[in-house]
Amino acid sequence: MMCFFHYLYMELFLFYGLFGLINFLIMLKSLLKNKLQIFFAIVIIILLVSIRAFENKLFYDPFLNYFKRDYTNLKLPNFNPIKLFLSLAFRFYLNTMLSLGLLYLIFKDFKIIKFSTFLYVLLGSVLIISFFFTLKFFGEQNKMTLFYIRRFIIQPIFLMLFIPAFYYQKKVK
């Protein structure tokens, strides 16, 4: 059994080390030191997954079903702009709070949390404004742009970018 884990660790080290990504082993060992931290990280990840799993019930978003179909040939759905704005902003806010919690659990550094908060506020504002601007003026012509801007708003994509970036920055320092 120990041989399997040694082999797995070696494979992960070679993959992550050779391709310049994060050193997975060091991060895994530091997480295993604190079991309570792992528990809260798992809870946050489950909450992020739950937001995605119950998105139809939790949020007003007529674009959910629209983008699941062949939207290139369909007209944009009717929507209430105020409800859509509030729903997208609330979803982005929920994802942001959970993401900041996970970043704190991983890095335990308030400078990272403050910088991440600034980035989330800035990028979230730009994305939501861009979404409604594109929807209002270029909606029918730029459906793919709407799709990708909305994707960045409703999914915790920034979290997936921030964790390796901050980890790499900490390793360089």
C-alpha beads as a LAMMPS data file, in Angstrom:
LAMMPS data file: protein, C-alpha beads

173 atoms
172 bonds

1 atom types
1 bond types

-500.0 500.0 xlo xhi
-500.0 500.0 ylo yhi
-500.0 500.0 zlo zhi

Masses

1 110.0

Atoms # bond

1 1 1 0.000 0.000 0.000
2 1 1 2.807 2.400 0.853
3 1 1 4.378 1.707 -2.537
4 1 1 1.202 2.856 -4.281
5 1 1 1.176 6.177 -2.409
6 1 1 4.877 6.662 -3.059
7 1 1 4.287 6.010 -6.758
8 1 1 1.284 8.371 -6.779
9 1 1 3.289 11.101 -5.021
10 1 1 6.148 10.643 -7.451
11 1 1 3.833 10.838 -10.467
12 1 1 2.131 13.953 -9.147
13 1 1 5.480 15.545 -8.337
14 1 1 6.838 14.802 -11.803
15 1 1 3.701 16.052 -13.548
16 1 1 3.321 19.232 -11.553
17 1 1 7.038 19.886 -11.245
18 1 1 7.872 19.323 -14.902
19 1 1 5.107 21.495 -16.269
20 1 1 5.725 24.430 -13.923
21 1 1 2.385 24.208 -12.117
22 1 1 2.038 24.170 -8.349
23 1 1 4.046 21.709 -6.315
24 1 1 1.137 19.526 -5.347
25 1 1 2.967 17.516 -2.708
26 1 1 3.963 20.463 -0.551
27 1 1 0.457 21.897 -0.711
28 1 1 -1.071 18.504 0.131
29 1 1 1.239 17.982 3.116
30 1 1 0.474 21.438 4.494
31 1 1 -3.260 20.781 4.190
32 1 1 -2.991 17.420 5.942
33 1 1 -1.423 19.095 9.005
34 1 1 -4.723 20.681 9.939
35 1 1 -7.735 18.400 9.667
36 1 1 -10.199 21.109 10.739
37 1 1 -8.956 23.278 7.887
38 1 1 -9.604 20.403 5.474
39 1 1 -13.103 19.951 6.876
40 1 1 -13.997 23.622 6.356
41 1 1 -12.432 23.576 2.880
42 1 1 -14.601 20.584 1.954
43 1 1 -17.694 22.338 3.335
44 1 1 -16.930 25.437 1.239
45 1 1 -16.389 23.326 -1.878
46 1 1 -19.687 21.506 -1.241
47 1 1 -21.432 24.879 -0.895
48 1 1 -19.911 26.063 -4.192
49 1 1 -21.100 22.871 -5.875
50 1 1 -24.556 23.290 -4.278
51 1 1 -24.875 26.773 -5.744
52 1 1 -24.287 25.238 -9.161
53 1 1 -26.511 22.210 -8.535
54 1 1 -29.515 24.225 -7.341
55 1 1 -29.079 27.225 -9.628
56 1 1 -32.513 26.754 -11.217
57 1 1 -34.243 27.001 -7.837
58 1 1 -32.058 29.619 -6.169
59 1 1 -31.617 32.268 -8.855
60 1 1 -33.630 34.071 -11.483
61 1 1 -31.791 33.502 -14.744
62 1 1 -33.726 32.936 -17.974
63 1 1 -30.390 32.425 -19.712
64 1 1 -29.785 29.116 -17.892
65 1 1 -32.124 27.156 -20.159
66 1 1 -31.434 29.406 -23.123
67 1 1 -27.719 28.571 -23.215
68 1 1 -28.405 24.864 -22.658
69 1 1 -30.261 24.731 -25.977
70 1 1 -29.172 25.654 -29.497
71 1 1 -29.085 29.350 -28.639
72 1 1 -27.328 30.393 -31.848
73 1 1 -30.615 29.999 -33.726
74 1 1 -32.922 31.302 -30.974
75 1 1 -33.903 34.822 -30.029
76 1 1 -32.822 36.099 -26.640
77 1 1 -35.326 35.195 -23.915
78 1 1 -37.554 37.764 -22.285
79 1 1 -36.195 38.847 -18.933
80 1 1 -36.701 41.320 -16.146
81 1 1 -33.456 43.354 -16.115
82 1 1 -33.679 44.332 -12.445
83 1 1 -34.351 40.778 -11.264
84 1 1 -31.602 39.469 -13.533
85 1 1 -29.118 42.057 -12.264
86 1 1 -29.931 41.329 -8.617
87 1 1 -29.790 37.589 -9.192
88 1 1 -26.435 37.705 -11.003
89 1 1 -24.982 40.083 -8.419
90 1 1 -26.227 37.916 -5.541
91 1 1 -24.788 34.757 -7.117
92 1 1 -21.463 36.468 -7.768
93 1 1 -21.465 37.727 -4.161
94 1 1 -22.146 34.224 -2.773
95 1 1 -19.389 32.702 -4.894
96 1 1 -17.054 35.525 -3.861
97 1 1 -17.672 35.077 -0.124
98 1 1 -17.124 31.325 -0.339
99 1 1 -14.046 31.813 -2.524
100 1 1 -12.548 34.321 -0.093
101 1 1 -13.180 31.876 2.743
102 1 1 -11.389 29.130 0.858
103 1 1 -8.497 31.449 0.011
104 1 1 -8.181 32.335 3.696
105 1 1 -8.191 28.668 4.700
106 1 1 -5.460 27.883 2.202
107 1 1 -3.156 30.875 2.659
108 1 1 -3.997 32.423 6.082
109 1 1 -2.860 35.804 4.767
110 1 1 -5.010 38.929 5.065
111 1 1 -3.007 40.729 2.364
112 1 1 -4.114 38.068 -0.100
113 1 1 -7.721 38.365 1.105
114 1 1 -7.701 42.164 0.793
115 1 1 -6.159 42.018 -2.675
116 1 1 -8.591 39.279 -3.732
117 1 1 -11.526 41.296 -2.421
118 1 1 -10.372 44.283 -4.450
119 1 1 -10.028 42.100 -7.561
120 1 1 -13.423 40.469 -7.031
121 1 1 -15.164 43.839 -6.623
122 1 1 -13.393 45.322 -9.641
123 1 1 -13.789 42.306 -11.932
124 1 1 -17.355 41.600 -10.795
125 1 1 -18.394 45.192 -11.482
126 1 1 -16.726 45.192 -14.892
127 1 1 -18.295 41.843 -15.799
128 1 1 -21.832 42.733 -14.731
129 1 1 -21.678 46.115 -16.482
130 1 1 -20.222 44.429 -19.580
131 1 1 -22.935 41.788 -19.534
132 1 1 -25.777 44.309 -19.497
133 1 1 -24.026 46.617 -21.968
134 1 1 -23.527 43.719 -24.395
135 1 1 -27.073 42.511 -23.790
136 1 1 -28.554 45.960 -24.441
137 1 1 -26.549 47.009 -27.486
138 1 1 -25.141 43.853 -29.086
139 1 1 -27.276 41.021 -27.689
140 1 1 -28.433 39.292 -30.842
141 1 1 -25.088 39.682 -32.620
142 1 1 -22.791 38.636 -29.736
143 1 1 -24.423 35.652 -28.100
144 1 1 -21.080 33.958 -27.481
145 1 1 -19.775 37.077 -25.725
146 1 1 -22.863 37.053 -23.502
147 1 1 -22.316 33.366 -22.805
148 1 1 -18.708 33.818 -21.676
149 1 1 -19.253 36.998 -19.665
150 1 1 -22.156 35.315 -17.869
151 1 1 -20.013 32.238 -17.264
152 1 1 -17.407 34.343 -15.464
153 1 1 -20.151 35.931 -13.346
154 1 1 -21.949 32.769 -12.275
155 1 1 -19.013 30.366 -11.843
156 1 1 -16.105 30.647 -9.371
157 1 1 -13.567 30.807 -12.198
158 1 1 -11.513 33.489 -10.469
159 1 1 -10.958 31.125 -7.544
160 1 1 -9.431 28.582 -9.908
161 1 1 -7.116 31.302 -11.195
162 1 1 -6.243 32.855 -7.832
163 1 1 -5.224 29.696 -5.934
164 1 1 -2.351 28.708 -8.244
165 1 1 -1.344 32.343 -8.768
166 1 1 -1.103 33.134 -5.042
167 1 1 0.557 29.805 -4.326
168 1 1 3.196 30.503 -6.952
169 1 1 3.726 34.014 -5.610
170 1 1 4.202 32.666 -2.070
171 1 1 6.694 30.099 -3.340
172 1 1 8.690 32.756 -5.224
173 1 1 8.905 34.942 -2.102

Bonds

1 1 1 2
2 1 2 3
3 1 3 4
4 1 4 5
5 1 5 6
6 1 6 7
7 1 7 8
8 1 8 9
9 1 9 10
10 1 10 11
11 1 11 12
12 1 12 13
13 1 13 14
14 1 14 15
15 1 15 16
16 1 16 17
17 1 17 18
18 1 18 19
19 1 19 20
20 1 20 21
21 1 21 22
22 1 22 23
23 1 23 24
24 1 24 25
25 1 25 26
26 1 26 27
27 1 27 28
28 1 28 29
29 1 29 30
30 1 30 31
31 1 31 32
32 1 32 33
33 1 33 34
34 1 34 35
35 1 35 36
36 1 36 37
37 1 37 38
38 1 38 39
39 1 39 40
40 1 40 41
41 1 41 42
42 1 42 43
43 1 43 44
44 1 44 45
45 1 45 46
46 1 46 47
47 1 47 48
48 1 48 49
49 1 49 50
50 1 50 51
51 1 51 52
52 1 52 53
53 1 53 54
54 1 54 55
55 1 55 56
56 1 56 57
57 1 57 58
58 1 58 59
59 1 59 60
60 1 60 61
61 1 61 62
62 1 62 63
63 1 63 64
64 1 64 65
65 1 65 66
66 1 66 67
67 1 67 68
68 1 68 69
69 1 69 70
70 1 70 71
71 1 71 72
72 1 72 73
73 1 73 74
74 1 74 75
75 1 75 76
76 1 76 77
77 1 77 78
78 1 78 79
79 1 79 80
80 1 80 81
81 1 81 82
82 1 82 83
83 1 83 84
84 1 84 85
85 1 85 86
86 1 86 87
87 1 87 88
88 1 88 89
89 1 89 90
90 1 90 91
91 1 91 92
92 1 92 93
93 1 93 94
94 1 94 95
95 1 95 96
96 1 96 97
97 1 97 98
98 1 98 99
99 1 99 100
100 1 100 101
101 1 101 102
102 1 102 103
103 1 103 104
104 1 104 105
105 1 105 106
106 1 106 107
107 1 107 108
108 1 108 109
109 1 109 110
110 1 110 111
111 1 111 112
112 1 112 113
113 1 113 114
114 1 114 115
115 1 115 116
116 1 116 117
117 1 117 118
118 1 118 119
119 1 119 120
120 1 120 121
121 1 121 122
122 1 122 123
123 1 123 124
124 1 124 125
125 1 125 126
126 1 126 127
127 1 127 128
128 1 128 129
129 1 129 130
130 1 130 131
131 1 131 132
132 1 132 133
133 1 133 134
134 1 134 135
135 1 135 136
136 1 136 137
137 1 137 138
138 1 138 139
139 1 139 140
140 1 140 141
141 1 141 142
142 1 142 143
143 1 143 144
144 1 144 145
145 1 145 146
146 1 146 147
147 1 147 148
148 1 148 149
149 1 149 150
150 1 150 151
151 1 151 152
152 1 152 153
153 1 153 154
154 1 154 155
155 1 155 156
156 1 156 157
157 1 157 158
158 1 158 159
159 1 159 160
160 1 160 161
161 1 161 162
162 1 162 163
163 1 163 164
164 1 164 165
165 1 165 166
166 1 166 167
167 1 167 168
168 1 168 169
169 1 169 170
170 1 170 171
171 1 171 172
172 1 172 173
